[in-house]
Amino acid sequence: MVVAVALAGCGAGVAASSTGRAPAPGASPYDLYTHCGIREANVDNRWYVADTPLSDGSGNPPAGWGNPDQAGTITFLSPTRFEFSDSVGHHVTFSVRPGATGPLHICS
């Protein structure tokens, strides 16, 4: 089971382990950090970027998303890609950022 805090472009990521490896395929509970929009995520010290970033145009999550986070699940589609989904019907895919050591963007 993966337990991690995600980051969507704001601050520093916190992960449950320091393995640096993608978890095995399967759905795991996950809180996606959405405060600065849906842009990137950190899972087990690996940074991922949303295939299609989402925001309200002002750096916030779109209407219908929680703020500062959205509870849901992640399902790894491959060792380098996962999908976030939730009970509201949101689906966002993320791809690994090779060699990344921090977020792409830090917001306030």
C-alpha positions as CSV (number, residue, x, y, z in Angstrom):
1,M,0.0,0.0,0.0
2,V,1.3,3.5,-0.9
3,V,0.8,6.2,1.6
4,A,2.1,9.6,0.5
5,V,1.3,13.2,0.4
6,A,1.3,14.7,-3.1
7,L,2.3,18.0,-4.3
8,A,0.7,19.8,-7.2
9,G,3.2,22.6,-7.7
10,C,3.4,24.2,-4.2
11,G,6.0,23.8,-1.5
12,A,8.0,20.6,-0.9
13,G,6.8,17.0,-1.2
14,V,6.6,14.6,1.6
15,A,6.6,10.9,0.9
16,A,6.0,7.9,3.1
17,S,9.2,6.1,2.1
18,S,12.5,6.9,0.6
19,T,12.6,3.9,-1.8
20,G,12.6,6.1,-4.9
21,R,10.8,3.3,-6.7
22,A,7.3,3.3,-8.2
23,P,4.9,1.1,-6.2
24,A,3.6,-2.1,-7.7
25,P,0.4,-1.9,-9.9
26,G,-2.9,-1.7,-8.0
27,A,-5.0,1.0,-6.5
28,S,-3.8,2.7,-3.3
29,P,-5.5,5.5,-1.2
30,Y,-3.9,8.9,-2.1
31,D,-4.4,12.5,-1.1
32,L,-3.5,14.7,-4.2
33,Y,-2.3,18.1,-3.2
34,T,-4.4,20.5,-5.3
35,H,-3.9,23.9,-3.7
36,C,-2.0,25.3,-6.7
37,G,-3.9,23.4,-9.3
38,I,-3.4,19.9,-10.5
39,R,0.1,20.0,-12.0
40,E,2.5,17.5,-10.3
41,A,2.7,14.9,-7.6
42,N,5.3,13.2,-5.4
43,V,5.0,9.5,-4.8
44,D,7.7,7.8,-2.8
45,N,10.2,10.5,-3.6
46,R,9.6,10.4,-7.3
47,W,8.2,13.5,-9.1
48,Y,5.4,13.1,-11.6
49,V,3.8,15.7,-13.9
50,A,0.1,15.7,-14.9
51,D,-0.3,14.8,-18.6
52,T,-3.0,17.5,-18.8
53,P,-2.5,20.0,-15.9
54,L,-5.7,21.5,-14.5
55,S,-6.4,24.8,-12.8
56,D,-9.0,27.6,-12.7
57,G,-6.7,29.9,-14.6
58,S,-5.5,31.6,-11.5
59,G,-3.3,28.9,-10.1
60,N,-6.1,27.2,-8.0
61,P,-7.8,23.8,-8.5
62,P,-10.7,23.8,-11.0
63,A,-14.3,24.0,-9.7
64,G,-15.4,20.8,-8.1
65,W,-11.9,19.9,-6.8
66,G,-11.0,20.0,-3.1
67,N,-8.6,22.6,-1.8
68,P,-5.9,22.1,-0.5
69,D,-6.2,18.4,-1.4
70,Q,-8.5,15.8,-3.0
71,A,-8.8,12.3,-1.5
72,G,-8.9,9.4,-4.0
73,T,-6.7,6.6,-5.2
74,I,-3.8,6.1,-7.5
75,T,-3.3,3.2,-9.8
76,F,0.0,2.7,-11.5
77,L,-0.4,2.0,-15.2
78,S,3.3,1.3,-15.7
79,P,6.5,1.9,-13.7
80,T,6.5,5.5,-14.9
81,R,2.7,6.5,-15.1
82,F,-0.2,6.5,-12.8
83,E,-3.8,7.6,-12.7
84,F,-5.4,9.5,-9.9
85,S,-9.2,9.0,-9.6
86,D,-11.8,9.9,-6.9
87,S,-15.4,9.2,-6.0
88,V,-16.5,12.5,-7.7
89,G,-15.3,11.2,-11.1
90,H,-12.0,13.0,-11.6
91,H,-9.3,11.2,-13.5
92,V,-5.9,12.6,-14.1
93,T,-2.8,10.7,-15.4
94,F,0.7,11.6,-14.4
95,S,4.1,10.7,-15.9
96,V,7.4,10.5,-14.1
97,R,9.9,13.4,-14.4
98,P,13.2,11.6,-14.8
99,G,15.9,12.9,-12.5
100,A,13.6,15.4,-10.8
101,T,14.5,16.3,-7.2
102,G,11.8,18.9,-6.5
103,P,8.7,20.6,-7.8
104,L,8.5,22.4,-11.2
105,H,6.8,25.4,-9.6
106,I,6.5,26.7,-6.0
107,C,3.4,28.8,-5.3
108,S,2.2,30.6,-2.2
